[in-house]
Amino acid sequence: MWRSCLRLWDEGRRLLNRPRGGLIASVGPGPNPRLQARAYAPLTGPGTEGAWNPGSLASRPLSLQVSWPSLLLPYHLGGGLREERKRFYQNVSITQGEGGFEINLDHRKLKTPQAKLFTVPSEALAIAVATEWDSQQDTIKFYTMHLTTLCNTSLDNPTQRNKDQLIRAAVKFLDTDTICYRVEEPETLVELQKNEWDPVIEWAEKRYGVEIGSSTSIMGPSIPARTQEVLISHLASYNMWALQGIEFVVTQLKSMVLTLGLIDLRLTVEQAVLLSRLEEEYQIQKWGNIEWAHDYELQELRARTAAGALFVHLCSESTTVKHKLLRE
């Protein structure tokens, strides 16, 4: 998963080569006035394209918080809302405040749909969100900004659910888990499900010491109460932000078991998505692919799943990204 983080940072460095500006991380007024701003600049020279180089961070004067109009962000309502607007900013910056790391577009501070200051708990997550904003071209496509959406949801909690409710909502997917429902025919699909899904279920049962199983009944498998209790206890070790990401991934994959495998690094994003679409992929191989529809849906699902998994890991990391600051 951290390789995904590095690839995200690499992509951010490449995007900074555009003339319109780049990511600038700065530290706002705080108890230590000696802290220097950090500019996230790409490396130059042969063989260094897209490389992450903490030593290239340049010192800048301490930035001041500017009381410009704030930007209110809309919620992203799944894949149904295709909201766009013209890009109105040049630079994306990160400011460290008392409550965490803030995102600025030029000098405008982002705010959530409920007008709360857009503040994230870790520098790594701030970099990822800033990269999302910096990667937008002439048009801002909000429906592609899954990390921003998850942050908005975590900050505003629009459904007003507490930690226990989030956990139980995720665990409830076990009752209808995609990989626990099996077909009885055709034989080729039965064998495919057994070969591809059974190893994941067996891993989860061994990893958490529970019983999950599978069923061909329309009612699905009977999940023991102890299994649910163990998974509830496991999810309780995550904070509220990470739980928002976990539920997001579960709803994408329609599977609690696949989500656990992904978050635990047992599966890659590509593997988890393929396993969640196993029957559909079987039908595509048999009847053919509608390129403009199936391919788009696959890439969208991969993007959402990857963003959710990355969000969970960035929110579970309590320490900030360490950088080497150059002295003047």
N, C-alpha and C positions, 0 to 999 in steps of 0.2 A: 504493500500500500504506500509506503514511503517513496517507492520508485515513482508512483503516480504523482506524489507531491513534487518530486524533483522534475518530472516532466512538465508539470504545471508551471513551475518556476522557469524552466527553460523556455517554455512557450512565452511566458511573460517577458523574458529578456529579449526574445526575438521581436515581439510586438513593439518594444521600445525603440526600434530602429525607424519607426514611422515618423515623418516630420511633425505630426500634430502634437507630440509630447510623449511623456512616459510616466512611469510610476515613481513617485517621490515619497519616501517615508520620512516623516519628521516627528519630533518629540515636542509636545506642547509644554506650556508652562507647568512646572511641577516643583517639588521640593528640592530638586537638584538642578540648579541653573547651568551647571557645567556640561550637562548632556548635550551631545551634538546631534544634528540631524543626519540622516543616512539616505543617500541617494542610491537607488537600485539601478545601476547602469550596466549595459551589456558589455562583454569583452569584445575586443577588436583584434584583428590579426588572423592569419591563416590557422585553421584548425581549432579556433576558439568559438565558433558560432554557437550561440545558445548555451554556452557553459555557465555554470553558477560559480561566481568568484567572489567570496566575501571580502577578499583583499582589495577589490576594485571600488569599494564604497568610499565615496568622497565626503569630506567634511563640509558642512554648510552652516550658516548662522542659524540660531534658534528661531523657529518660526512662531509667530504669534497667532492666536485664535482670532479669526476675522468674523465680525458679526454681519455676514452677508445673508441674504435670504436662504433658508434651508430648502432642500429638495425633498419632497414627500414621494415615497415610492409606493407603487401599487402592489397588491398581492398578485401572485401568479396562480391562476386557477387551473392547475393541471395543463392538459394539452388543448383544452377547448378555447382558451383565450389567446388571441394572437395580437397582443397590444404592442404597438410600436410608436416611437416618436423620433424626431430628428435629433441627432447628437448636438448638444449645446455647449460642450466643455472641451478643453484641450488636454489638461493634465489631470491625472488621478493621484491623490496623495493619501498617506496614512499618518495620522496624528495620534500620539499616545496621550490619553487623558486620564483623569482619576478613575473613571469607570471601565477603562479598557482601551481598545484601539478603535479610532474613528476613521471613517472614509470621507474624503473630500473630493469633490469635482471642481477643479480650480480652487476657489475659496468657499465653495458652498458645502455645508455639512449635510450629509444624508440624514434623513429621518424616516421612520417607519410609517406605514399607513395610519397608525394611531398617533402620529406626531411625536413619537419618542426618538431620542437621539440614537442614531444607528451606531451601536457600540458592540464590538465583538470581544470575547475573552482572551484570544491569543493572537500573537503577531502573525503566526503562520496562516491562520484563517483570514486575517486582514489582508495579507498578501494575495491570497487566493481570490477573495472578493474583489480587491482592487484590480487584479488581472482580468477578472470577468468584465469589469466596466471598461478597462483600457482596450480590451479586444473588440469592443463594439466599433463598427465602422461608421458610415454616415448616418445610419439609422440604429437607434437603440431598440433591440429586440428583447423585451422583458421576458418573453417565454423561454429564452435560452439561458437565463441567468438563475440557475437552480440554487446556487450557493447563497445568492442574495435573497432569494425567496425563503430558504430555510432559516436564514438569520432573522428575517422579518417575522416569520412564524414563531421563532423562539423568543423574540423580544416582546411581541404583542400578545402571544398566546390567544388568538382570536376565539378559539373554542373554549377558553377558560378551563382547561383540564389540568389536573394536578399530576404529580409523578405516578401515583398508583394507577390513575386512569389511562395514562399513556402506555404503561407497561401492560395492563390487561388488554388494551386495544390491540397491541402487537401480538401478544400470546394467543388471542382469540383466533388469529389466522391459522393456528394449528388445526382447528376443527375443519377447515376447508383448504388445507395446504395443497398446493398444486401437485407436488411430487408424492403425496400420500393417496391420491386418487388414481386408480388404474383401470384400464380398459380390459375387456375380455376377448376382444377381437379387433382387428386382424392379428394373426399370430406374430407377424413381423413387428408390429407396434408394441405388442405385449412384451416381446423379447427386448426391444429397444428400451422401453421403460425400465425393465428389470436390470438391464446392464448399466444404464446410465444413472438411474435414480437410487437404486438399492445401495450402492457404495456410499452415497452422501448420507442416507438415513442411518446406515451402519456407523458411519463416522460420528454423526451427532449423538447416537445412542451411547457410543463408547466415550465420547468426549465429555458428555454431561451426566453419564450414568443413569440414563432414563430409557424408557420404552416408548417408541413412536409407532412403528409398523406402517402398513398400508392396507388398502381394501379396494375391492371392485364394487362394493355396495354404493348405491346412490347416496346413502347416509354418511359415507366416508368411514374412516377408521375410528375406533373408540380410543381416545387419548386418555390414559390414566391420570387421575387427579395429581398423583405425585409428580408426573412429568411436568404438568403445568406449574406446580409449586416450585420445582427446581429451576425452571426457566424464568419464572417471576423473580426468584431470588437472585438469579444471575443478572437479569436486566436491571435490578435495583442498584447494582454497582455502578451504573452509568449515571451521569448527570442529566439534567432536563434537556440541555441542548443536544447531547448525543442521542437521547431517546427520541427527540423529534426526527433526527436523521434516520434512526433505526426504523421507526414506523413508516417513514417515507420510502425507504428501500423495500420494506415488506409489502407495501401497497403496489410497488412497481413490479416486483417479482411474483406477487400473490403467493408468497411462501415464506414462512418463518424459518424453516430448516435451511433453505438456500441463503437467506439473509445471515443466519448464524455462520454458515460456511464462508460467506464473503467477508464478514466483519472479522472473523477469526483467521483470515488469510488462507483458509483451506481451498477456496475457489478464487479465480480471477473474475473480474467483471464480465469478460467475454464468456467464460464458462457458466457463470450463474445465469446470465441472460439466455444463453443457448438452452440450458436445462429447463428454464421456466417456459420456454417456447418449444419444447421438444415435439409435442404433437403437431404444432403448426409447421415446424420445420420438416417433419415427416410428410405432411400433406404437400408442402412446397416441392419436395424432392419427387413426389409421386405425380403431381399434377402440373408442376411448373410454377415459376415465380413471376408475380406482377412487379416489375422492377421499381416503378415509381411509387408503389404503395408499400410493398413488403420491406424493401430496403430502407425507405424513410422511417418506417415504424421501428425497424431493428436499431437503426442508429439513434433514434430518439430515446428508445428504452435504454440503450447502453449509456447515453449521456446522462440521463436522469439517475440511473443506478450508480454510475461512477461518481457523480456529484454527491449523492447521498452517502455512499461509503466513505468518500474523502471527508465529508462533513463530520461524520461520526469520529473518525480518527483525529481530525484537527481539534474537535471539541473535547476529546478525551485526553489530549496532551496539555498538561498544566503549565509546562514551561514554554517560554517564548523562543523564537528562533535566535540563535546566538550568531552575532556578526562581529567581525574585527573592525574596529573604528580606527580610521587613519588619523594620526595626530598632525596638527598643523605645524 
